[in-house]
Amino acid sequence: MEPYFTFFRKLNYTKKQYSSFALIFFTILFANQSIHSQTVVEQYGRLQVNGSHVTAENGDKISLAGMSLFWSNAGDGGDFYNSETVNHLADDWKNPIIRAALGVKETWDGGTGYIDNTQAQKAKIRTVIDAAIAKGVYVIIDWHTHAAEVYKDEAVAFFTEMAELYGNNDHVIYEIYNEPINQSWNDVKNYAADVIAGIRSKDPDNLIIVGSPTWSQDVDQAAADPITGDPNLAYTLHFYANTHKQFLRDRALAAMNSGIALFVTEWGTTDASGNGGYNEQESEIWLNFMIDNHISYVNWTVAHKNEDSCVVSPGMGVQGLINGNLTTSGIFIRNHLIARAEALSVDDFSIDNVKLSLDQNPVKDILSINSSIVIDNLIIFDMTGRSVFSKNVNQDNPKINITNLNSGNYILKVNSKKAFTSTKFVKL
């Protein structure tokens, strides 16, 4: 098929004029979608466990990439618990999920944790929750401790209160045990049962996430003896790319194949210590694994501590985040989140009120379109407006081989019975 702008060239328009027409064309092409732009939560709704995946409310498989705040009871991370941080991450980083890591009680916190300073810590967490809801992004309320069962009564009371306050908001996710260490899986299950009951007394259906022993790496134990009776329950997997490699990916995949859903609520680009250098290669392997397997993931961490895993340069504070004073890891993560947001564009992709979707985005080799209507033909444009691929398909749910396309951003136009719709995708 001839490119849409061939006739402009035939009229001897200059390259600059041609580019202007291309810009106008794509502005018009997406005008309707822009008018009806949605927040992240409006698009995906209340996250649901469907089999071995945490999906959008309508069952679509998703892989959302977000950020975790640092321990709320730590001086070099707690200062980021404000709306300014949440707003900047949502607007500039295109961050769809923020994790509020409520520091419960640590020997090093000087009595600033939730157990010893309840109202101050609760206020910090609620500030982040309120800001996330206002921005239309998801918020994970994380009971951030390695000994949650010691504070079970406090956890039940806290999560019951949060569920009563926020349970009507699709934005809210409850992470009730950050990282057990030497506890048995049975210990974790017994703790979780009471906390889950407290949440469900006020909120019957928002997503709950539970940790597992050995810093939330023993997901195989959870898969072998899962918590029963709650249909919207997932398990967290934590990893650090420079320490945890193929063995943990194999374990995660086996757990999912056993039928449990995973959500990576904490991962880092470094050693498990938070230092040891930023490992881009291993981080990319993990990112591709999570995208390919439709696992959502939240990076550790928004803080300015002198650790390689922190995204803000040491000592630069919230203004360092706002002004782009980022670590090497921070630059990498920000770029990744922006690219993922582009790939998971919230533009409306539908024809005559029938929603279409891409099976995966970014796409490696096969562009798979989920549709309940017959698609007559499709066209792929590069970002200059040039048609680089077209095909008559005359079927629903077409699968197209795009191996020959270069890596980059593209626009897919789908035609059906003289109506059309468009969306953006990324070719890996």
C-alpha positions in Angstrom: 0.0 0.0 0.0 1.2 3.5 -0.8 2.1 5.7 2.2 -0.6 8.2 3.2 1.6 11.2 2.3 2.6 10.1 -1.2 0.3 12.7 -2.7 2.0 15.5 -0.8 5.3 14.5 -2.4 3.7 14.3 -5.8 2.7 18.0 -5.3 6.4 18.7 -4.8 6.1 19.7 -1.1 9.5 20.2 0.6 10.7 17.8 3.3 9.9 20.3 6.0 6.4 20.8 4.7 6.0 17.0 4.4 7.0 16.7 8.1 4.4 19.3 9.1 1.7 17.5 7.3 2.8 14.2 9.0 2.5 15.9 12.4 -0.9 17.3 11.6 -2.1 13.9 10.4 -1.1 12.1 13.6 -2.5 14.9 15.7 -5.8 14.3 14.0 -5.4 10.5 14.1 -5.1 10.5 17.9 -7.3 13.5 18.7 -10.3 11.4 19.7 -8.2 9.3 22.0 -6.6 12.3 23.7 -9.9 13.8 24.4 -10.9 10.7 26.3 -7.6 10.0 28.0 -7.8 7.9 31.1 -5.8 7.6 34.2 -4.0 4.3 34.8 -6.5 3.1 37.3 -9.5 4.1 35.1 -8.0 2.0 32.3 -7.1 -1.1 34.3 -9.6 -0.9 37.1 -9.4 -3.1 40.2 -6.5 -5.5 39.7 -7.6 -9.1 39.8 -6.0 -12.5 40.2 -6.9 -14.7 37.2 -5.1 -18.1 37.4 -1.4 -17.4 37.6 -1.5 -13.7 36.7 -2.5 -10.4 38.3 -4.6 -8.9 35.5 -6.6 -5.8 34.8 -10.2 -5.9 36.0 -11.4 -7.1 32.7 -9.0 -10.0 32.7 -6.3 -8.5 30.3 -2.8 -9.6 31.2 -0.6 -6.7 32.1 2.9 -6.0 33.3 3.0 -2.6 35.1 6.3 -1.0 36.1 6.5 1.2 39.2 8.6 2.6 42.0 8.9 1.9 45.7 9.6 4.5 48.4 12.3 3.7 51.0 11.6 2.8 54.6 9.3 5.4 55.9 11.2 5.4 59.3 14.6 6.1 57.7 16.0 9.6 57.5 17.4 9.1 54.0 14.2 8.0 52.5 11.3 9.1 54.7 11.5 12.7 53.4 10.0 11.5 50.1 6.6 10.7 51.6 4.8 13.6 50.2 2.5 14.6 47.3 5.3 16.3 45.5 7.2 13.0 45.1 4.1 11.1 44.0 3.1 13.8 41.5 6.6 14.1 40.0 6.9 10.3 39.6 3.4 10.1 38.0 3.9 13.1 35.6 7.6 13.0 34.8 8.5 9.3 35.2 5.0 8.1 34.0 4.9 5.9 37.1 1.7 3.9 37.4 2.3 2.3 40.8 3.8 3.8 44.0 4.7 1.6 47.0 4.6 3.1 50.4 7.0 1.1 52.6 5.7 1.6 56.1 8.7 1.0 58.5 7.2 -0.9 61.4 10.0 -1.1 63.9 13.8 -1.5 63.5 16.7 -1.4 66.0 18.2 1.4 64.0 15.2 3.7 63.7 15.5 5.5 67.0 11.8 5.0 67.8 10.5 6.5 64.6 8.8 3.4 63.3 5.1 2.7 63.3 5.0 0.8 66.6 6.7 3.6 68.5 5.4 6.6 66.5 2.1 5.4 65.1 0.4 8.6 64.3 3.3 10.2 62.5 4.0 7.1 60.4 0.3 6.7 59.6 0.1 10.3 58.4 3.1 9.7 56.1 1.4 6.7 54.5 -1.9 8.4 54.2 -0.3 11.3 52.4 1.1 9.0 49.8 -2.2 7.1 49.4 -4.2 10.3 49.0 -1.7 11.7 46.5 -1.8 8.4 44.5 -5.6 8.3 44.4 -5.7 12.0 43.3 -3.2 11.2 40.4 -5.1 8.0 39.4 -2.2 5.6 40.0 -2.0 2.5 42.1 -0.6 2.5 45.6 0.8 -0.5 47.5 0.4 -0.2 51.3 3.4 -2.3 52.5 3.9 -3.5 56.1 7.7 -3.2 55.7 9.3 -5.5 58.2 11.1 -8.8 58.5 9.2 -9.8 61.6 5.5 -9.1 60.9 4.2 -11.9 63.0 5.7 -10.2 66.1 3.4 -7.2 65.4 0.4 -9.2 64.1 -2.2 -7.4 66.3 -0.9 -4.0 65.2 -0.9 -5.2 61.5 -4.5 -6.4 61.8 -5.6 -3.1 63.3 -3.7 -1.0 60.7 -4.8 -2.9 57.6 -8.4 -3.0 58.9 -8.4 0.7 59.3 -6.8 1.3 55.8 -9.4 -1.0 54.3 -12.2 0.9 55.9 -10.8 4.2 54.8 -9.7 3.3 51.2 -11.3 0.0 50.3 -13.7 1.6 47.9 -10.8 2.8 45.8 -9.5 0.6 43.0 -6.1 2.2 43.5 -5.3 0.4 46.7 -3.2 -2.8 47.1 -2.3 -4.4 50.4 1.1 -5.9 50.9 0.8 -7.5 54.3 4.3 -9.0 54.8 7.3 -7.5 53.1 10.0 -10.0 53.6 10.0 -13.0 56.0 13.5 -14.3 56.5 13.9 -17.4 58.7 10.2 -17.8 59.4 8.5 -21.0 58.2 5.8 -20.8 55.5 3.4 -22.0 58.1 4.3 -19.1 60.3 3.6 -16.7 57.5 0.3 -18.4 56.6 -0.9 -18.2 60.2 -0.1 -14.5 60.4 -1.6 -13.8 57.0 -4.9 -15.4 57.8 -5.7 -12.9 60.6 -4.6 -9.9 58.6 -6.5 -11.0 55.5 -9.6 -11.5 57.7 -9.3 -7.9 59.0 -9.0 -6.5 55.5 -11.9 -8.5 54.1 -14.1 -7.3 56.9 -14.0 -3.9 55.3 -12.8 -4.5 51.8 -14.1 -7.6 50.0 -12.1 -7.5 46.8 -9.0 -5.3 46.5 -5.7 -7.2 45.8 -3.8 -8.6 48.7 -0.1 -9.6 48.4 1.8 -11.9 50.8 5.5 -12.5 51.2 7.3 -15.8 51.5 10.4 -17.0 53.5 14.0 -16.1 52.6 13.4 -12.5 51.7 10.3 -13.3 49.6 12.2 -15.7 47.3 10.6 -19.0 48.4 7.6 -18.7 46.2 7.8 -22.4 45.5 6.7 -23.0 49.2 3.7 -20.8 48.6 2.9 -22.6 45.4 3.1 -26.0 47.1 0.8 -25.0 50.0 -1.1 -21.8 48.9 -3.4 -19.7 51.1 -7.0 -20.7 50.2 -10.4 -19.0 50.5 -9.5 -15.6 48.9 -9.8 -15.3 45.2 -7.8 -12.0 44.9 -4.6 -13.0 46.6 -1.1 -12.9 45.0 2.5 -13.6 46.3 5.4 -11.2 46.2 8.7 -12.1 44.6 11.8 -10.0 45.5 15.1 -10.0 43.7 18.3 -8.0 43.1 19.6 -8.5 39.6 23.3 -8.8 40.5 22.6 -11.5 43.1 19.5 -13.4 42.0 19.7 -14.8 38.5 18.4 -17.7 36.5 17.7 -20.0 39.4 15.1 -17.5 40.8 13.5 -16.9 37.4 13.1 -20.7 37.1 11.6 -20.9 40.6 9.2 -18.1 39.8 8.1 -19.6 36.5 7.5 -23.0 38.2 5.4 -21.4 40.9 3.3 -19.7 38.3 2.9 -22.9 36.4 1.7 -24.4 39.6 -1.1 -21.9 39.6 -0.2 -19.0 41.9 0.0 -15.3 40.8 3.2 -13.3 41.4 3.8 -9.6 41.8 7.3 -8.3 42.2 6.8 -5.6 44.8 10.6 -5.0 45.2 13.6 -5.5 42.9 16.9 -3.8 42.4 19.5 -3.3 39.8 22.3 -4.2 42.3 23.4 -6.7 44.8 20.9 -7.7 47.5 22.8 -5.4 49.8 21.7 -2.4 47.7 25.3 -1.9 46.6 27.8 -3.8 44.5 27.2 -1.7 41.4 24.4 -1.3 39.0 24.1 -4.3 36.6 22.4 -3.2 33.4 22.7 -6.6 31.6 21.2 -8.7 34.4 18.5 -6.0 35.0 17.5 -6.2 31.3 17.2 -10.0 31.5 14.9 -9.7 34.5 12.8 -6.9 32.9 12.3 -9.0 29.8 11.3 -12.0 31.9 8.7 -10.0 33.8 7.3 -8.4 30.6 7.2 -11.7 28.8 5.4 -13.4 31.7 3.0 -10.5 32.4 4.3 -9.9 35.9 4.1 -6.3 37.4 7.2 -5.0 39.2 8.2 -2.2 41.5 11.8 -0.9 41.7 13.7 -0.3 45.0 14.0 2.6 45.6 13.1 6.3 45.7 15.7 7.6 48.2 18.9 9.6 48.4 20.9 7.2 50.6 24.5 6.5 49.5 23.5 3.1 48.0 23.7 2.1 44.4 20.1 0.9 44.4 18.7 4.4 45.2 17.6 6.5 42.3 18.4 10.0 43.7 21.9 11.1 44.0 23.2 11.0 47.7 22.0 13.8 49.9 20.0 15.6 47.1 16.5 15.0 48.7 13.2 15.6 47.0 14.5 18.5 45.0 17.2 16.2 43.6 14.4 14.0 42.3 12.5 16.9 40.9 15.6 18.4 39.2 16.9 15.1 37.8 19.9 14.6 40.1 19.7 10.9 39.6 22.1 8.0 40.0 23.1 5.7 37.1 20.5 3.3 38.3 18.0 6.1 38.6 18.5 7.2 35.0 18.1 3.7 33.8 14.9 3.1 35.7 13.4 6.4 34.7 14.0 5.8 31.1 12.5 2.3 31.4 9.4 3.5 33.1 8.8 6.2 30.4 9.3 3.6 27.7 6.9 1.2 29.4 4.3 3.9 29.8 4.6 4.6 26.0 4.2 0.9 25.3 1.2 0.7 27.6 -0.5 3.8 26.3 -3.9 4.4 27.8 -5.3 5.6 24.4 -8.7 4.0 23.6 -8.1 1.2 21.1 -11.6 0.2 20.0 -14.0 0.1 17.0 -17.7 0.7 17.4 -17.4 0.3 21.2 -15.6 -3.1 20.8 -12.3 -3.0 22.6 -9.2 -4.4 20.9 -5.8 -5.1 22.6 -2.3 -6.3 21.8 -1.3 -9.6 23.4 2.1 -8.1 24.2 3.6 -4.7 24.1 6.6 -4.3 23.5 6.6 -6.9 20.7 9.5 -9.1 19.7 8.5 -10.9 16.5 4.8 -11.6 16.4 2.2 -8.8 16.6 -0.9 -10.4 18.1 -4.2 -8.5 18.1 -7.0 -9.6 20.3 -10.4 -8.8 18.7 -13.9 -10.2 18.7 -14.6 -8.5 15.3 -13.2 -9.3 11.9 -10.3 -7.1 11.0 -10.1 -6.3 7.2 -6.6 -5.0 7.1 -3.9 -3.3 9.1 -1.2 -0.8 8.4 2.0 0.0 10.5 3.5 3.4 10.3 6.8 4.6 11.7 6.9 7.8 13.7 7.4 10.0 10.6 4.1 8.8 9.1 5.6 6.5 6.6 3.8 3.2 5.9 6.3 0.4 6.6 3.9 -2.6 6.6 0.4 -3.4 5.4 -1.6 -6.6 5.1 -5.1 -7.7 4.3 -6.1 -10.2 7.0 -9.9 -10.6 7.0 -10.1 -12.4 10.3 -10.4 -11.9 14.0 -7.4 -12.2 16.4 -4.8 -11.9 13.7 -1.1 -12.6 14.3 1.4 -10.8 12.1 5.1 -11.5 11.8 7.0 -8.2 12.2 10.5 -9.7 12.5 11.8 -7.5 9.6 10.9 -4.2 11.3 13.6 -2.3 13.0 13.5 -1.8 16.8 11.6 1.3 17.7 8.2 3.0 18.2 5.4 2.4 15.7 1.7 3.2 15.1 -0.7 0.4 14.2 -3.9 1.3 12.3 -6.6 -1.4 12.2 -9.5 -1.2 9.7 -12.8 -3.0 10.0 -15.9 -2.4 7.9 -14.8 1.1 6.9 -14.2 2.1 10.6 -10.7 2.3 12.0 -8.7 2.7 15.2 -5.0 3.2 16.0 -2.6 2.5 18.8 1.1 2.7 19.6 3.5 -0.2 20.1 7.2 -0.8 20.6 9.1 -3.3 18.5 12.0 -4.8 20.4 
